[in-house]
Amino acid sequence: MPSSQLIGSVASLWRYPVKSMMGEELNAAEVTKFGLLGDRAYAVVDVETGKVASAKNPKKWPNLFSFRAAYIEPPRLGEEIPPIRITLPDGTLVRSDDADVDSTLSRALGRAVKLSRSTAKPSLEEYWPNIEGLTHRDAITDEPLPEGTFFDVAVVHVLSTSTIDVLRAVYPEGRFEVRRFRPNVVLQPDSKRDDFIENQWSGDALAMGSEVWLNVTGPCLRCVMTTLAQGDLPQDIGILKTAVKHNQGGVGAYASVAKAGSIRRGDVVKSEPAISAVAS
């Protein structure tokens, strides 16, 4: 891709304070070398196995998408991550700094769990549905997470609105919406497209606004989470089947942070040559 090519603009920003719970839509965010400040800062950990609870294994954790997490106050650079408020499926509210937070979450999830900010050698269990083209079929695998984080592969996930539109066109019965795919940055291309634009970004940087640069590391290969019900979105295995059939399972792109800074809805996004330095 040529350098300094205009791609589009930032349509929306999302942060997920607790892994596999619903998160927050933002107007602006600070981006650090660990992604959007406060993203996946917490996780629920299974006391019995020590593994991170994840909607990637919906047979064990069938209702994680019915929990919503939000910060009590916005995270700030150079300060401790603030407490969060979790809304349970029945509407009950619990804070991360409540003395009974673990017991409250354990009752709601039906397993002994603890809310954690870190865990040694984090890993999770992932269920692979029986779909031709996936690495595994009808199997549960153990998946390690990057040490010291609760991210699956990379600290930022970018998704274009045009990719959502392409998927809707080839599977009109499916409800393709951004929230199914849990991106951090949603990009609105500057012109109508009928392809998977993210496939062109690998190895390049995305310059967002005047400060943030993201090095695109590869496609975001989707999993069973995209098929699960959340809110008014129904469960639909066809969502993942369509992504696998038409783009080898890729929906969006993973990225690392090359330059940290502030990002805002409406910021212009350009492609640039990738750089290696990470700003502090």
C-alpha positions as CSV (number, residue, x, y, z in Angstrom):
1,M,0.0,0.0,0.0
2,P,1.5,3.4,-0.9
3,S,2.7,5.6,2.0
4,S,0.4,8.3,3.4
5,Q,-2.7,7.1,1.7
6,L,-5.9,8.3,3.1
7,I,-8.0,5.4,4.3
8,G,-10.9,7.0,6.2
9,S,-11.8,8.1,9.7
10,V,-12.4,6.8,13.2
11,A,-16.1,6.0,13.4
12,S,-16.2,4.7,17.0
13,L,-14.0,3.6,19.9
14,W,-14.6,0.7,22.3
15,R,-13.0,-0.4,25.5
16,Y,-13.7,-3.7,27.4
17,P,-12.7,-3.3,31.1
18,V,-13.3,-7.0,31.8
19,K,-12.4,-9.7,29.3
20,S,-15.4,-11.3,27.7
21,M,-17.9,-8.9,29.3
22,M,-19.7,-6.1,27.4
23,G,-17.8,-2.8,27.5
24,E,-18.0,0.9,26.8
25,E,-18.2,3.0,23.7
26,L,-16.0,6.1,23.9
27,N,-15.6,9.5,22.2
28,A,-11.9,9.6,22.9
29,A,-9.2,7.4,24.5
30,E,-5.6,7.3,25.4
31,V,-3.6,4.7,23.6
32,T,-0.6,3.2,25.3
33,K,1.8,0.4,24.3
34,F,-0.8,-1.9,25.9
35,G,-3.7,-0.7,23.8
36,L,-6.5,1.6,24.8
37,L,-5.9,2.6,28.4
38,G,-8.0,0.4,30.6
39,D,-8.9,-2.2,27.9
40,R,-9.0,-5.8,29.3
41,A,-7.5,-4.6,32.5
42,Y,-9.5,-7.1,34.5
43,A,-10.5,-10.7,34.0
44,V,-12.6,-13.3,35.8
45,V,-10.4,-16.3,36.8
46,D,-11.7,-19.8,37.5
47,V,-10.5,-20.7,41.0
48,E,-10.5,-24.4,40.2
49,T,-8.4,-24.3,37.0
50,G,-6.6,-20.9,37.3
51,K,-7.7,-20.2,33.7
52,V,-9.3,-17.0,32.5
53,A,-13.0,-17.2,32.0
54,S,-13.9,-16.5,28.4
55,A,-16.9,-16.6,26.1
56,K,-14.6,-18.5,23.8
57,N,-15.8,-21.5,25.8
58,P,-19.6,-20.9,26.0
59,K,-20.3,-24.4,27.3
60,K,-18.6,-23.5,30.6
61,W,-19.3,-19.7,30.5
62,P,-22.7,-19.4,28.8
63,N,-23.7,-16.0,30.1
64,L,-20.6,-13.8,30.2
65,F,-22.0,-11.6,27.5
66,S,-24.9,-10.8,29.8
67,F,-22.5,-9.0,32.1
68,R,-21.5,-5.3,31.5
69,A,-18.4,-3.6,32.9
70,A,-17.6,0.2,33.0
71,Y,-15.1,2.3,34.9
72,I,-16.3,4.3,38.0
73,E,-14.2,7.1,36.6
74,P,-12.1,7.4,33.4
75,P,-8.6,5.8,33.6
76,R,-5.8,8.4,33.5
77,L,-2.2,8.1,32.4
78,G,0.3,7.6,35.2
79,E,-2.4,6.7,37.7
80,E,-3.7,3.4,39.1
81,I,-6.5,1.8,37.1
82,P,-9.7,2.8,38.8
83,P,-12.4,0.4,40.1
84,I,-15.1,-0.8,37.8
85,R,-18.8,-1.3,38.1
86,I,-20.2,-4.6,36.8
87,T,-23.9,-4.9,36.0
88,L,-25.0,-8.6,36.4
89,P,-27.7,-10.2,34.2
90,D,-30.4,-9.6,36.8
91,G,-29.5,-5.9,37.1
92,T,-27.5,-6.2,40.3
93,L,-24.5,-3.9,40.5
94,V,-21.2,-4.8,42.1
95,R,-17.9,-2.9,42.2
96,S,-14.4,-4.4,41.8
97,D,-13.4,-3.0,45.2
98,D,-16.4,-4.4,47.0
99,A,-15.4,-7.0,49.7
100,D,-17.9,-9.5,48.3
101,V,-17.2,-9.0,44.6
102,D,-15.8,-12.6,44.1
103,S,-18.6,-14.3,45.9
104,T,-21.2,-12.2,44.0
105,L,-19.7,-13.1,40.7
106,S,-19.3,-16.7,41.7
107,R,-23.0,-17.0,42.5
108,A,-24.0,-15.3,39.2
109,L,-21.6,-17.5,37.1
110,G,-22.3,-20.8,38.9
111,R,-18.6,-21.4,39.5
112,A,-16.0,-20.3,42.1
113,V,-14.2,-17.3,40.5
114,K,-12.2,-14.3,41.4
115,L,-11.9,-10.9,39.7
116,S,-8.2,-10.4,38.9
117,R,-5.9,-7.7,37.5
118,S,-3.2,-10.2,36.6
119,T,-2.5,-13.9,36.7
120,A,0.6,-16.0,36.2
121,K,0.9,-17.6,32.7
122,P,-2.6,-16.7,31.7
123,S,-4.5,-19.0,29.5
124,L,-8.1,-19.9,28.5
125,E,-10.2,-22.7,27.0
126,E,-11.5,-22.2,23.5
127,Y,-14.3,-24.2,21.9
128,W,-14.1,-24.7,18.1
129,P,-17.4,-25.4,16.5
130,N,-17.7,-28.0,13.7
131,I,-17.1,-25.6,10.8
132,E,-15.0,-26.6,7.8
133,G,-12.0,-24.4,7.4
134,L,-11.3,-23.9,11.2
135,T,-8.0,-25.1,12.6
136,H,-9.9,-27.4,15.0
137,R,-13.4,-28.8,14.7
138,D,-15.8,-29.6,17.6
139,A,-12.9,-29.5,20.1
140,I,-11.8,-27.5,23.1
141,T,-8.2,-26.3,23.2
142,D,-6.0,-24.6,25.8
143,E,-4.9,-21.2,24.4
144,P,-2.0,-19.3,26.1
145,L,-2.4,-15.5,26.4
146,P,0.6,-13.0,26.1
147,E,2.3,-13.0,29.4
148,G,1.1,-10.3,31.8
149,T,-2.0,-9.5,29.8
150,F,-5.6,-10.6,29.1
151,F,-5.4,-10.1,25.4
152,D,-5.8,-13.0,23.0
153,V,-3.2,-12.1,20.3
154,A,-2.7,-8.3,20.1
155,V,-3.5,-5.2,22.1
156,V,-5.6,-3.5,19.5
157,H,-8.3,-4.8,17.1
158,V,-9.3,-2.5,14.2
159,L,-12.4,-3.2,12.1
160,S,-13.8,-1.4,9.1
161,T,-17.5,-0.7,8.5
162,S,-17.0,-1.8,4.9
163,T,-16.1,-5.3,6.0
164,I,-19.4,-5.5,8.0
165,D,-21.2,-4.4,4.9
166,V,-19.5,-7.0,2.7
167,L,-20.5,-9.8,5.2
168,R,-24.1,-8.5,5.3
169,A,-24.3,-8.6,1.5
170,V,-23.2,-12.3,1.3
171,Y,-25.3,-13.4,4.3
172,P,-28.3,-11.1,4.5
173,E,-30.1,-13.3,7.0
174,G,-27.3,-12.7,9.6
175,R,-27.2,-9.7,11.9
176,F,-23.7,-8.4,11.3
177,E,-23.1,-5.6,13.7
178,V,-19.9,-4.2,15.1
179,R,-20.6,-5.3,18.7
180,R,-20.5,-9.0,17.6
181,F,-16.8,-8.6,16.8
182,R,-15.6,-6.5,19.8
183,P,-13.2,-4.1,18.1
184,N,-11.3,-1.3,19.7
185,V,-11.3,1.0,16.7
186,V,-14.0,1.1,14.0
187,L,-12.9,2.7,10.8
188,Q,-15.1,4.3,8.2
189,P,-13.5,4.1,4.8
190,D,-13.5,7.3,2.8
191,S,-15.2,5.6,-0.2
192,K,-17.5,2.7,-0.7
193,R,-15.8,-0.7,-0.9
194,D,-16.8,-4.2,-1.7
195,D,-13.7,-6.0,-0.4
196,F,-12.1,-6.8,3.0
197,I,-9.9,-3.7,3.3
198,E,-8.1,-5.0,6.3
199,N,-6.3,-7.6,4.2
200,Q,-4.3,-4.8,2.6
201,W,-3.0,-3.3,5.8
202,S,-0.7,-6.2,7.1
203,G,2.8,-4.9,7.5
204,D,1.8,-1.2,7.3
205,A,1.0,1.3,9.9
206,L,-2.3,3.1,10.5
207,A,-1.7,6.8,11.5
208,M,-4.8,7.9,13.4
209,G,-5.2,11.6,14.1
210,S,-2.0,13.5,14.9
211,E,-0.5,11.2,17.5
212,V,-1.4,7.4,17.3
213,W,0.3,5.0,14.9
214,L,-0.6,1.3,14.9
215,N,1.5,-1.4,13.2
216,V,-0.9,-3.9,11.7
217,T,0.3,-7.4,12.5
218,G,-2.2,-9.6,10.7
219,P,-5.9,-10.6,10.3
220,C,-8.1,-11.0,13.3
221,L,-9.3,-14.6,12.9
222,R,-12.7,-15.1,14.4
223,C,-14.0,-17.6,16.9
224,V,-17.3,-18.9,18.3
225,M,-17.8,-15.7,20.3
226,T,-19.0,-14.0,17.2
227,T,-21.9,-16.4,17.0
228,L,-23.2,-16.0,20.5
229,A,-26.3,-14.1,21.5
230,Q,-25.8,-10.7,23.1
231,G,-28.5,-8.2,23.9
232,D,-31.0,-8.4,21.0
233,L,-28.5,-10.2,18.7
234,P,-29.5,-13.8,18.3
235,Q,-27.2,-16.8,18.4
236,D,-26.2,-17.5,14.8
237,I,-23.5,-20.0,13.7
238,G,-23.9,-18.6,10.2
239,I,-21.9,-15.5,11.2
240,L,-18.7,-17.5,11.7
241,K,-19.4,-19.8,8.7
242,T,-19.7,-16.8,6.5
243,A,-16.5,-15.3,7.7
244,V,-14.6,-18.6,7.2
245,K,-16.1,-19.1,3.7
246,H,-15.5,-15.6,2.3
247,N,-12.3,-14.5,4.1
248,Q,-10.7,-17.5,5.8
249,G,-12.3,-16.4,9.1
250,G,-10.7,-13.0,9.2
251,V,-12.9,-10.0,10.3
252,G,-10.8,-7.0,11.1
253,A,-7.0,-6.7,11.8
254,Y,-4.8,-7.0,14.8
255,A,-2.3,-4.3,15.6
256,S,0.5,-3.3,18.0
257,V,1.1,0.3,19.1
258,A,4.0,2.0,17.4
259,K,3.2,5.5,18.7
260,A,1.1,6.2,21.8
261,G,-1.2,9.2,22.2
262,S,-4.7,10.3,22.1
263,I,-7.3,9.2,19.6
264,R,-10.8,10.6,19.0
265,R,-13.9,9.8,17.1
266,G,-13.6,11.5,13.7
267,D,-9.8,11.4,13.5
268,V,-8.5,10.9,10.0
269,V,-6.8,7.6,9.3
270,K,-3.9,7.2,6.8
271,S,-1.7,4.3,5.9
272,E,2.1,4.8,6.5
273,P,5.2,2.5,6.5
274,A,5.4,0.5,9.7
275,I,7.8,1.7,12.4
276,S,9.4,-0.2,15.2
277,A,9.8,2.3,18.0
278,V,7.1,2.3,20.7
279,A,6.5,5.7,22.3
280,S,6.3,5.9,26.1
